[in-house]
Every structure is written in C-alpha cells, then in structure tokens.
Amino acid sequence: MPASEELRNNGVVKNVGEASHEELATGERSTRNRVARSILDHGPSTVAELAGRLKLTQAAVRRHLDALAADNVVEARDRRVYGTRSRGRPAKVFALTDCGRDAFDQSYDKLAVDALRWIGEREGGSDAIAAFARARIAAQAGAYRKAVEAVPPERRTEALAKALSADGYAATARSAPVGEQLCQHHCPVAHAAEQFPQLCEAETEFFAELLGTHVQRLATIAHGDGVCTTFIPKISHNASASTSGRNPA
C-alpha cells in the first residue's frame, strides 16, 4: 500500500482530500505517514532515531510528531528500561497509540473478540480458548519451523523474527545480556489479546518449543507496552536442533 494511503483507511490522519494544498505540494502528509510507519516497524523511538532512519532533520521529525500527536496517532512516553537503569532521566520516545495502531490492519478485531467470547461461553470457558489459541499457532507453525531449522542455533531468533515479519508482526532480534530479545513491534491481534491473554500465552509456549529453550515474555502490546518483547536466553550451540516433527504445545 502506498505510504500516502497507509493511514487513511480509518480516518486517523486526515484524508488526502481534506489535506491542505500546502501539505500536498510539499509531501508533508506522505512524510508524516513514513514517521508513523517507522514507529510501527521499529517500536517506540526517539526523535534522533527517527531522524536517522528517515534521513530527516530532528526539527522536521518533531514537527511531524506534533501533528501525529494532535491526531492521536502517537504519544510521548519514557523509554522502558530493562535491567540496571543508567543515571539521568529516561529517554523520551514516541509510540503509536491504540488509535494509531487501528489505522493499519486491525479491521477484524471485533469479529475475533466476538468469536472468542462465543467459544468461551459455549465450548468450555478459558480452557477452550487456550485450546483454540494453540490450534491457531499450530496451523501457522510450518513456515516458522522451516525458517528456524534452516539456520544454525545462534541465528534462530533472527530467522524467527524474519518469519514473523512476513506475517505482519514487524519483528526484530537484538542482543541482550546473556541472551537475545525478540521484539514484535506490531501485533495484528493485539485488541483480541487484551481480553484473551491465552493468545499471547500460546505464542510464548510455541516460541519456547520452537527455539528449544525456556523463554520469558517481558512486555506485550496487549498490556499497553509499545512492543511485545520476549527474552531468549543464550542457546547452546550444542542444543538440540531437532525441533522438526514436534508439534507446538
């Protein structure tokens, strides 16, 4: 989808037809959408980080962030720090609001929530929803398993991130003390997961099974964090590579 149309569908940013002639002439609207998309793809970001990724001045980024904040697309918050906090004030980052996330691809949230509620009320409560969540992951497992098994153990988190990105999760892998962090900067089912945490739990179980190690979910978009973050301890190069043939829990 062209960048100029990405945020139009749900009216979060003014339609091009409503934009001023100046915005259209200077490409302001398109650049503003690029700023929002960069936050979606990379998670909560500082002005300096956005300026570096988008090759803009920090003053230009601040101007676009002010406009996005006025449209309730982004909000400023303190950067969340894991581990020992350094001295000084936490860095200020800009994250997408729920309204901003809605502008992308969460059109079927209400349908998903209604369906899960129906399953819970008629088919066995929380256990039935958990079973559905595991079955949903199992149905998607093939591509993830193939991606992970094609690389050495030390590259599995990176391979999983790429496979998740192909499904719309805008995932990245980065080094962390004694391990790695898998960061999902977007979640197509975040609103459903707010009410039904079984979706997140089943995904976490699957990551552990797929990577062959215990993993820890540190943050989730569904709980109001800017990014879903999963800590993956350092996997021994001698760890079993035999994830093939095993079904997700």
One Martini backbone bead per residue (centre of mass of N, CA, C, O) as a GRO file, in nm:
protein
  249
    1MET     BB    1   0.096   0.034   0.023
    2PRO     BB    2   0.094   0.344   0.005
    3ALA     BB    3   0.202   0.576   0.224
    4SER     BB    4  -0.038   0.788   0.164
    5GLU     BB    5  -0.261   0.544   0.259
    6GLU     BB    6  -0.210   0.393   0.532
    7LEU     BB    7  -0.382   0.619   0.729
    8ARG     BB    8  -0.678   0.654   0.590
    9ASN     BB    9  -0.897   0.426   0.638
   10ASN     BB   10  -0.960   0.534   0.962
   11GLY     BB   11  -0.909   0.856   1.001
   12VAL     BB   12  -0.652   0.942   1.165
   13VAL     BB   13  -0.567   1.076   0.912
   14LYS     BB   14  -0.623   1.288   0.696
   15ASN     BB   15  -0.744   1.305   0.413
   16VAL     BB   16  -0.632   1.407   0.117
   17GLY     BB   17  -0.893   1.577   0.058
   18GLU     BB   18  -0.835   1.744   0.346
   19ALA     BB   19  -0.581   1.850   0.271
   20SER     BB   20  -0.368   2.074   0.217
   21HIS     BB   21  -0.202   2.220  -0.036
   22GLU     BB   22   0.068   2.230   0.110
   23GLU     BB   23   0.093   1.931   0.184
   24LEU     BB   24   0.082   1.824  -0.106
   25ALA     BB   25   0.324   1.990  -0.224
   26THR     BB   26   0.543   1.887   0.016
   27GLY     BB   27   0.475   1.593   0.149
   28GLU     BB   28   0.380   1.585   0.448
   29ARG     BB   29   0.188   1.341   0.464
   30SER     BB   30   0.385   1.123   0.371
   31THR     BB   31   0.597   1.171   0.593
   32ARG     BB   32   0.412   1.118   0.831
   33ASN     BB   33   0.362   0.821   0.757
   34ARG     BB   34   0.660   0.737   0.781
   35VAL     BB   35   0.683   0.788   1.081
   36ALA     BB   36   0.464   0.590   1.174
   37ARG     BB   37   0.586   0.338   1.034
   38SER     BB   38   0.856   0.339   1.188
   39ILE     BB   39   0.727   0.285   1.464
   40LEU     BB   40   0.598   0.020   1.390
   41ASP     BB   41   0.868  -0.133   1.294
   42HIS     BB   42   1.060  -0.026   1.568
   43GLY     BB   43   0.917   0.122   1.771
   44PRO     BB   44   0.984   0.310   2.011
   45SER     BB   45   1.106   0.650   1.946
   46THR     BB   46   1.326   0.878   1.889
   47VAL     BB   47   1.406   1.153   1.724
   48ALA     BB   48   1.688   1.059   1.636
   49GLU     BB   49   1.606   0.785   1.519
   50LEU     BB   50   1.410   0.890   1.305
   51ALA     BB   51   1.606   1.076   1.158
   52GLY     BB   52   1.805   0.852   1.072
   53ARG     BB   53   1.606   0.663   0.914
   54LEU     BB   54   1.467   0.919   0.732
   55LYS     BB   55   1.651   1.161   0.663
   56LEU     BB   56   1.600   1.384   0.889
   57THR     BB   57   1.538   1.632   1.076
   58GLN     BB   58   1.457   1.690   1.398
   59ALA     BB   59   1.262   1.923   1.340
   60ALA     BB   60   1.083   1.765   1.140
   61VAL     BB   61   1.002   1.538   1.327
   62ARG     BB   62   0.864   1.710   1.543
   63ARG     BB   63   0.645   1.821   1.358
   64HIS     BB   64   0.516   1.546   1.291
   65LEU     BB   65   0.463   1.455   1.583
   66ASP     BB   66   0.271   1.682   1.658
   67ALA     BB   67   0.056   1.604   1.445
   68LEU     BB   68   0.013   1.310   1.541
   69ALA     BB   69  -0.070   1.384   1.829
   70ALA     BB   70  -0.319   1.554   1.746
   71ASP     BB   71  -0.439   1.275   1.602
   72ASN     BB   72  -0.378   1.028   1.797
   73VAL     BB   73  -0.118   0.841   1.696
   74VAL     BB   74   0.080   0.960   1.911
   75GLU     BB   75   0.306   0.922   2.203
   76ALA     BB   76   0.464   1.017   2.485
   77ARG     BB   77   0.741   0.845   2.654
   78ASP     BB   78   0.915   0.656   2.855
   79ARG     BB   79   1.168   0.457   2.839
   80ARG     BB   80   1.206   0.133   2.873
   81VAL     BB   81   1.392  -0.040   3.130
   82TYR     BB   82   1.624  -0.304   3.133
   83GLY     BB   83   1.752  -0.336   3.420
   84THR     BB   84   1.991  -0.120   3.466
   85ARG     BB   85   1.977   0.210   3.542
   86SER     BB   86   2.077   0.488   3.433
   87ARG     BB   87   2.170   0.787   3.452
   88GLY     BB   88   1.918   0.988   3.443
   89ARG     BB   89   1.690   1.051   3.222
   90PRO     BB   90   1.476   0.912   3.041
   91ALA     BB   91   1.404   0.853   2.738
   92LYS     BB   92   1.218   0.996   2.485
   93VAL     BB   93   0.935   0.849   2.333
   94PHE     BB   94   0.751   0.731   2.044
   95ALA     BB   95   0.417   0.601   2.025
   96LEU     BB   96   0.162   0.421   1.947
   97THR     BB   97  -0.156   0.425   1.954
   98ASP     BB   98  -0.444   0.267   1.928
   99CYS     BB   99  -0.536   0.447   1.698
  100GLY     BB  100  -0.281   0.407   1.525
  101ARG     BB  101  -0.307   0.099   1.492
  102ASP     BB  102  -0.588   0.100   1.354
  103ALA     BB  103  -0.472   0.221   1.075
  104PHE     BB  104  -0.398  -0.048   0.974
  105ASP     BB  105  -0.475  -0.410   1.041
  106GLN     BB  106  -0.761  -0.414   1.258
  107SER     BB  107  -1.060  -0.482   1.130
  108TYR     BB  108  -1.124  -0.779   1.298
  109ASP     BB  109  -1.150  -0.755   1.609
  110LYS     BB  110  -1.450  -0.789   1.680
  111LEU     BB  111  -1.484  -1.066   1.556
  112ALA     BB  112  -1.272  -1.211   1.729
  113VAL     BB  113  -1.393  -1.148   2.006
  114ASP     BB  114  -1.670  -1.277   1.958
  115ALA     BB  115  -1.566  -1.562   1.898
  116LEU     BB  116  -1.417  -1.611   2.168
  117ARG     BB  117  -1.657  -1.567   2.350
  118TRP     BB  118  -1.826  -1.797   2.235
  119ILE     BB  119  -1.632  -2.021   2.309
  120GLY     BB  120  -1.625  -1.966   2.618
  121GLU     BB  121  -1.944  -1.997   2.666
  122ARG     BB  122  -1.988  -2.295   2.492
  123GLU     BB  123  -1.686  -2.474   2.503
  124GLY     BB  124  -1.519  -2.426   2.807
  125GLY     BB  125  -1.386  -2.166   2.832
  126SER     BB  126  -1.058  -2.107   2.884
  127ASP     BB  127  -0.965  -2.383   2.768
  128ALA     BB  128  -1.086  -2.340   2.484
  129ILE     BB  129  -0.920  -2.091   2.412
  130ALA     BB  130  -0.643  -2.223   2.445
  131ALA     BB  131  -0.689  -2.439   2.228
  132PHE     BB  132  -0.728  -2.242   1.999
  133ALA     BB  133  -0.454  -2.096   2.020
  134ARG     BB  134  -0.284  -2.352   1.961
  135ALA     BB  135  -0.414  -2.420   1.688
  136ARG     BB  136  -0.333  -2.159   1.547
  137ILE     BB  137  -0.028  -2.198   1.573
  138ALA     BB  138  -0.010  -2.477   1.435
  139ALA     BB  139  -0.111  -2.371   1.152
  140GLN     BB  140   0.166  -2.172   1.140
  141ALA     BB  141   0.433  -2.346   1.198
  142GLY     BB  142   0.577  -2.432   0.936
  143ALA     BB  143   0.728  -2.170   0.852
  144TYR     BB  144   0.883  -2.131   1.117
  145ARG     BB  145   1.028  -2.402   1.126
  146LYS     BB  146   1.175  -2.378   0.857
  147ALA     BB  147   1.336  -2.121   0.925
  148VAL     BB  148   1.486  -2.230   1.182
  149GLU     BB  149   1.611  -2.505   1.058
  150ALA     BB  150   1.799  -2.345   0.833
  151VAL     BB  151   1.968  -2.265   1.089
  152PRO     BB  152   2.162  -2.197   1.324
  153PRO     BB  153   2.113  -2.153   1.655
  154GLU     BB  154   2.233  -1.848   1.662
  155ARG     BB  155   1.991  -1.769   1.421
  156ARG     BB  156   1.692  -1.825   1.513
  157THR     BB  157   1.577  -1.555   1.606
  158GLU     BB  158   1.614  -1.409   1.340
  159ALA     BB  159   1.441  -1.606   1.170
  160LEU     BB  160   1.180  -1.562   1.328
  161ALA     BB  161   1.153  -1.261   1.278
  162LYS     BB  162   1.121  -1.281   0.970
  163ALA     BB  163   0.868  -1.460   0.973
  164LEU     BB  164   0.690  -1.263   1.134
  165SER     BB  165   0.708  -1.025   0.936
  166ALA     BB  166   0.557  -1.177   0.703
  167ASP     BB  167   0.289  -1.163   0.916
  168GLY     BB  168   0.298  -0.849   1.050
  169TYR     BB  169   0.506  -0.808   1.322
  170ALA     BB  170   0.762  -0.642   1.306
  171ALA     BB  171   1.037  -0.806   1.358
  172THR     BB  172   1.312  -0.836   1.596
  173ALA     BB  173   1.663  -0.887   1.672
  174ARG     BB  174   1.853  -0.871   1.987
  175SER     BB  175   2.082  -0.809   2.200
  176ALA     BB  176   2.148  -0.947   2.530
  177PRO     BB  177   2.198  -1.028   2.828
  178VAL     BB  178   2.241  -1.363   2.805
  179GLY     BB  179   2.106  -1.298   2.508
  180GLU     BB  180   1.782  -1.229   2.367
  181GLN     BB  181   1.553  -1.020   2.172
  182LEU     BB  182   1.215  -1.040   2.082
  183CYS     BB  183   1.058  -0.800   1.862
  184GLN     BB  184   0.716  -0.688   1.841
  185HIS     BB  185   0.584  -0.396   1.681
  186HIS     BB  186   0.339  -0.581   1.593
  187CYS     BB  187  -0.025  -0.670   1.640
  188PRO     BB  188  -0.305  -0.798   1.483
  189VAL     BB  189  -0.427  -0.915   1.791
  190ALA     BB  190  -0.423  -0.713   2.033
  191HIS     BB  191  -0.724  -0.668   2.113
  192ALA     BB  192  -0.786  -0.963   2.173
  193ALA     BB  193  -0.550  -1.005   2.384
  194GLU     BB  194  -0.660  -0.822   2.604
  195GLN     BB  195  -0.904  -1.040   2.667
  196PHE     BB  196  -0.706  -1.293   2.552
  197PRO     BB  197  -0.413  -1.420   2.682
  198GLN     BB  198  -0.391  -1.698   2.536
  199LEU     BB  199  -0.251  -1.593   2.281
  200CYS     BB  200   0.022  -1.522   2.416
  201GLU     BB  201   0.078  -1.791   2.558
  202ALA     BB  202   0.092  -1.969   2.305
  203GLU     BB  203   0.322  -1.818   2.169
  204THR     BB  204   0.534  -1.857   2.392
  205GLU     BB  205   0.534  -2.165   2.385
  206PHE     BB  206   0.624  -2.187   2.090
  207PHE     BB  207   0.895  -2.047   2.110
  208ALA     BB  208   1.017  -2.250   2.307
  209GLU     BB  209   0.985  -2.500   2.129
  210LEU     BB  210   1.133  -2.395   1.874
  211LEU     BB  211   1.411  -2.300   2.036
  212GLY     BB  212   1.476  -2.496   2.288
  213THR     BB  213   1.374  -2.286   2.521
  214HIS     BB  214   1.330  -2.084   2.767
  215VAL     BB  215   1.098  -1.816   2.786
  216GLN     BB  216   1.040  -1.449   2.832
  217ARG     BB  217   0.785  -1.230   2.887
  218LEU     BB  218   0.812  -0.873   2.923
  219ALA     BB  219   0.613  -0.767   2.687
  220THR     BB  220   0.295  -0.612   2.570
  221ILE     BB  221   0.068  -0.462   2.375
  222ALA     BB  222  -0.191  -0.565   2.525
  223HIS     BB  223  -0.065  -0.415   2.805
  224GLY     BB  224   0.062  -0.123   2.679
  225ASP     BB  225   0.301  -0.170   2.525
  226GLY     BB  226   0.510  -0.089   2.251
  227VAL     BB  227   0.616  -0.396   2.277
  228CYS     BB  228   0.692  -0.723   2.209
  229THR     BB  229   0.888  -0.897   2.461
  230THR     BB  230   1.138  -1.160   2.428
  231PHE     BB  231   1.330  -1.364   2.622
  232ILE     BB  232   1.641  -1.529   2.512
  233PRO     BB  233   1.847  -1.741   2.598
  234LYS     BB  234   2.133  -1.871   2.552
  235ILE     BB  235   2.209  -2.092   2.298
  236SER     BB  236   2.340  -2.373   2.262
  237HIS     BB  237   2.521  -2.523   2.006
  238ASN     BB  238   2.429  -2.815   2.142
  239ALA     BB  239   2.157  -2.791   2.098
  240SER     BB  240   1.882  -2.905   1.997
  241ALA     BB  241   1.775  -2.936   1.643
  242SER     BB  242   1.500  -3.114   1.699
  243THR     BB  243   1.215  -2.953   1.599
  244SER     BB  244   1.132  -3.157   1.420
  245GLY     BB  245   0.810  -3.308   1.454
  246ARG     BB  246   0.712  -3.097   1.652
  247ASN     BB  247   0.452  -2.988   1.837
  248PRO     BB  248   0.287  -2.749   1.956
  249ALA     BB  249   0.142  -2.689   2.271
   0.00000   0.00000   0.00000
